[in-house]
Amino acid sequence: MRTPILVKLGVGAVAMVVLPWLFLETVRNTIAEPYEVDNATLTGWRLVLADPGQPGTSVLGLQPPPSLVPGLFDQVFKRTMESMTSPGADILPIVLHSEFQSGLRAVLAPDEMLQAARDAGLEEVRLEPVCMGVKREPFVGRTRQIYFVLFEAPAVVAFRQQLGRVAAERGGPGTFGATPFDLVLPVGGSDPRFTSWFPMAVDRATDCQAPVHHG
């Protein structure tokens, strides 16, 4: 009589280990599946200039077509079922508020930066998505996180370098154009403090969760 009981206990113990593992593997595989975006949402982004006197993530940024971020937000939520906050203003930062306040404002006017960005053709560039990423960090006894899309746009990198040269010539911070700067579009987060994540350095090996496909 003891053998069947031991067998049942053994089967139960295995199930307690295997089933959670299978669940976690399913979640990981689901999260790692490619995200989908409409090809049309990767062009036609609009330059946006924010009031430098107001708090925010960026002074100058690119605003995507209105369907891009909500569509990605829904995809993240359906995979993770996590409670998230939308970034509200969908902006990919080009010049951070902190960068402007720390030195650029003495040598570059916001309107001048906006015109330079237009002259550089940034509203005509195509932004190529690299991945859907996530960053997490401990915060007051819990973990806070941000989901974002990492983009590549050589024209934006060249513009920042050009802006850095102009600022240096006028006596501004000479390191601006050389500062590593990843192009990140916030999609959702555990709290509304999106500005606190910037400037963001993305480790593609650990932060990228899934590719982003377009078609």
Backbone torsions as a table, in degrees:
resi	resn	phi	psi	omega
1	MET	NA	-29.4	-176.3
2	ARG	-71.4	-32.0	-176.8
3	THR	-61.3	-49.4	177.7
4	PRO	-59.2	-36.2	179.7
5	ILE	-65.9	-43.7	178.4
6	LEU	-62.9	-39.1	178.2
7	VAL	-62.0	-44.7	179.8
8	LYS	-63.2	-40.5	178.6
9	LEU	-64.1	-39.5	179.5
10	GLY	-65.6	-42.7	178.4
11	VAL	-62.8	-41.6	179.4
12	GLY	-63.9	-40.6	179.7
13	ALA	-64.9	-42.3	178.3
14	VAL	-62.5	-42.4	-179.9
15	ALA	-62.3	-37.3	-179.8
16	MET	-65.1	-26.8	179.4
17	VAL	-88.8	-45.6	-172.0
18	VAL	-72.1	-44.2	-175.3
19	LEU	-62.4	-47.0	175.6
20	PRO	-60.7	-36.7	178.9
21	TRP	-64.0	-43.8	178.3
22	LEU	-62.6	-39.0	178.9
23	PHE	-62.8	-46.3	-179.5
24	LEU	-64.4	-39.1	178.2
25	GLU	-63.7	-39.5	178.1
26	THR	-63.3	-43.3	178.3
27	VAL	-62.5	-45.7	-179.3
28	ARG	-61.4	-44.2	-179.4
29	ASN	-64.4	-38.6	179.1
30	THR	-65.4	-45.0	-179.8
31	ILE	-63.9	-33.1	-176.4
32	ALA	-81.2	-6.6	178.5
33	GLU	-68.0	146.8	-177.2
34	PRO	-59.7	143.8	171.8
35	TYR	-87.7	150.7	-176.8
36	GLU	-115.0	133.4	174.6
37	VAL	-133.0	153.2	177.0
38	ASP	-73.7	133.6	-179.1
39	ASN	-55.7	-31.9	-177.5
40	ALA	-68.7	-19.3	-178.0
41	THR	-82.0	-1.4	-177.8
42	LEU	-95.6	-0.6	175.5
43	THR	-131.0	169.6	177.9
44	GLY	74.8	25.5	176.8
45	TRP	-73.6	145.6	-174.0
46	ARG	-105.9	132.1	175.7
47	LEU	-68.9	134.8	-178.2
48	VAL	-127.9	129.5	178.0
49	LEU	-110.1	123.6	-179.9
50	ALA	-96.9	159.7	177.2
51	ASP	-71.4	115.4	-178.8
52	PRO	-61.7	-21.0	-179.2
53	GLY	-80.6	-8.4	179.2
54	GLN	-105.6	146.5	178.6
55	PRO	-64.8	148.5	180.0
56	GLY	172.6	175.6	-179.3
57	THR	-79.4	-44.0	-173.9
58	SER	-133.0	155.5	170.5
59	VAL	-92.8	-36.9	178.9
60	LEU	-128.8	132.0	-179.2
61	GLY	-154.5	175.6	176.6
62	LEU	-113.1	130.5	-179.7
63	GLN	-102.7	123.1	-177.8
64	PRO	-77.7	169.0	171.7
65	PRO	-54.6	147.2	-169.8
66	PRO	-61.7	-18.8	-176.9
67	SER	-86.8	-13.7	-170.6
68	LEU	-66.7	-59.0	-174.8
69	VAL	-66.7	-45.1	177.2
70	PRO	-57.9	-37.9	178.4
71	GLY	-65.2	-41.4	178.0
72	LEU	-70.2	-38.4	177.4
73	PHE	-57.7	-45.1	179.8
74	ASP	-63.8	-38.7	179.5
75	GLN	-65.6	-41.2	177.7
76	VAL	-63.2	-45.8	-177.5
77	PHE	-63.1	-41.8	-178.8
78	LYS	-65.0	-28.4	-180.0
79	ARG	-83.8	-39.5	-172.8
80	THR	-100.7	-26.1	-175.4
81	MET	55.3	31.3	179.0
82	GLU	-94.3	143.5	175.2
83	SER	-71.2	123.4	-176.2
84	MET	-134.4	158.9	175.1
85	THR	-107.2	136.2	176.4
86	SER	-77.3	147.4	179.8
87	PRO	-67.1	-13.3	179.2
88	GLY	81.2	-85.7	175.6
89	ALA	-83.0	115.9	-178.1
90	ASP	-84.9	97.8	-175.8
91	ILE	-135.5	133.6	169.8
92	LEU	-95.4	110.6	-175.1
93	PRO	-64.7	138.7	172.7
94	ILE	-112.3	-46.6	173.5
95	VAL	-122.7	117.0	-176.9
96	LEU	-72.4	151.3	175.5
97	HIS	-57.8	-42.0	-179.5
98	SER	-65.5	-36.7	177.8
99	GLU	-65.7	-42.3	-179.1
100	PHE	-66.0	-45.3	-176.8
101	GLN	-69.5	-27.6	-175.3
102	SER	-82.5	-1.4	177.9
103	GLY	168.9	-33.4	-176.4
104	LEU	-65.0	-32.1	-175.6
105	ARG	-62.9	-21.9	180.0
106	ALA	-76.0	-18.7	-174.1
107	VAL	-127.0	-12.6	-177.8
108	LEU	-134.6	125.6	176.0
109	ALA	-81.7	146.1	179.6
110	PRO	-54.6	-44.4	-179.8
111	ASP	-62.6	-33.5	178.7
112	GLU	-67.4	-40.4	177.5
113	MET	-63.9	-42.0	179.8
114	LEU	-62.1	-45.4	-179.8
115	GLN	-65.4	-38.6	177.9
116	ALA	-63.4	-37.9	178.5
117	ALA	-66.4	-39.3	177.0
118	ARG	-66.5	-42.2	178.8
119	ASP	-63.3	-29.8	178.7
120	ALA	-79.3	-4.0	176.4
121	GLY	76.9	26.8	-175.8
122	LEU	-68.3	-22.1	177.3
123	GLU	-80.0	-5.0	178.3
124	GLU	-107.5	-3.8	-176.0
125	VAL	-74.8	158.2	172.8
126	ARG	-104.7	125.7	179.3
127	LEU	-94.7	125.8	-177.7
128	GLU	-98.9	118.5	178.9
129	PRO	-71.9	136.1	178.4
130	VAL	-96.0	-49.9	-176.9
131	CYS	-166.8	163.8	164.5
132	MET	-91.2	123.1	-177.1
133	GLY	-118.9	167.0	175.4
134	VAL	-144.8	139.2	172.5
135	LYS	-121.3	141.8	179.5
136	ARG	-132.4	149.4	176.6
137	GLU	-153.7	150.4	177.2
138	PRO	-64.1	142.9	-179.7
139	PHE	-155.9	109.5	175.8
140	VAL	49.2	54.9	175.4
141	GLY	77.7	6.1	176.6
142	ARG	-140.8	-170.9	179.6
143	THR	-117.5	127.7	173.6
144	ARG	-102.4	156.7	-175.1
145	GLN	-152.4	161.6	175.9
146	ILE	-138.7	134.1	172.1
147	TYR	-100.5	141.0	-175.3
148	PHE	-154.1	161.2	171.5
149	VAL	-108.3	128.5	175.2
150	LEU	-89.6	129.3	-179.3
151	PHE	-117.3	158.4	169.9
152	GLU	-117.5	132.0	177.1
153	ALA	-154.3	91.8	-178.2
154	PRO	-54.1	-31.4	-179.0
155	ALA	-65.5	-34.4	178.4
156	VAL	-70.6	-40.9	177.3
157	VAL	-61.5	-44.0	179.3
158	ALA	-63.8	-37.5	178.9
159	PHE	-64.0	-43.7	178.3
160	ARG	-62.3	-38.1	177.8
161	GLN	-65.6	-41.2	177.4
162	GLN	-63.0	-43.5	179.7
163	LEU	-63.1	-38.0	177.9
164	GLY	-63.5	-39.5	179.4
165	ARG	-66.2	-41.9	179.2
166	VAL	-63.3	-44.4	-179.9
167	ALA	-62.4	-41.5	-179.6
168	ALA	-65.3	-39.7	178.8
169	GLU	-62.2	-28.2	-178.3
170	ARG	-96.1	7.8	177.4
171	GLY	91.0	14.2	178.7
172	GLY	-86.5	-172.6	-179.3
173	PRO	-65.0	112.4	-176.0
174	GLY	-71.1	-12.8	-177.8
175	THR	-89.3	-4.2	-174.2
176	PHE	-55.4	-53.8	-175.8
177	GLY	-67.9	-22.2	-177.6
178	ALA	-92.4	-6.5	-178.1
179	THR	-67.7	127.6	175.5
180	PRO	-56.0	131.8	-173.5
181	PHE	-146.4	109.6	178.6
182	ASP	-89.3	138.2	-179.8
183	LEU	-84.9	108.0	-170.9
184	VAL	-126.3	128.9	175.2
185	LEU	-108.7	111.6	178.8
186	PRO	-63.9	140.8	179.0
187	VAL	-113.5	-41.3	179.9
188	GLY	-170.8	159.6	-179.3
189	GLY	-152.6	169.2	-179.2
190	SER	-76.0	-16.6	179.6
191	ASP	-151.8	166.1	-174.7
192	PRO	-80.0	4.0	-175.7
193	ARG	-86.0	60.3	-177.6
194	PHE	-66.1	-32.9	-177.7
195	THR	-59.1	-32.2	-175.8
196	SER	-66.4	-14.7	179.9
197	TRP	-84.0	-11.1	-174.2
198	PHE	-105.9	147.1	-0.6
199	PRO	-70.4	145.0	-174.9
200	MET	-111.4	126.7	173.0
201	ALA	-102.5	119.1	-175.2
202	VAL	-97.0	124.8	172.3
203	ASP	-92.7	105.9	-173.9
204	ARG	-63.7	-26.8	-178.7
205	ALA	-73.3	-32.7	-175.6
206	THR	-112.9	-29.0	-176.1
207	ASP	-87.2	-31.4	-179.0
208	CYS	-72.4	126.2	-179.7
209	GLN	-100.6	-34.6	-174.8
210	ALA	-157.6	150.4	175.3
211	PRO	-72.4	163.0	175.6
212	VAL	-118.0	117.4	-179.6
213	HIS	-99.2	149.3	178.0
214	HIS	-133.6	150.2	-178.6
215	GLY	-173.8	NA	NA
